Amino acid sequence: MAQENEFEYFDSINKFANENQSIKRKQTAVAWIEDNIQSDMTFMEIIGLIRQAKAMEKEQIMNAFLEGKINHNKDWAIEYYNKTYNK
């Protein structure tokens, strides 16, 4: 890995994941980690995968909540997620 600081590294992981998410099949965050983890990864690379998977899981939970509501409002989904999972 080039001389990137931690924030640049995580930003590059998030950018890559967001750009490539549309071409991959829909999958859970756990399945995504399983598909992307490699035995030769550094600790920081694994932490990056875990953080990306957590962000994916949060988005999936909020989207599922919105799909169950008649009046789709992302603020409600964020509130639901925070009340349910950020205790």
PyMOL commands that set and color helices and strands:
alter all, ss='L'
color gray80, all
select helices_A, chain A and resi 6-21+29-36+43-67+74-85
alter helices_A, ss='H'
color red, helices_A
deselect
rebuild
show_as cartoon
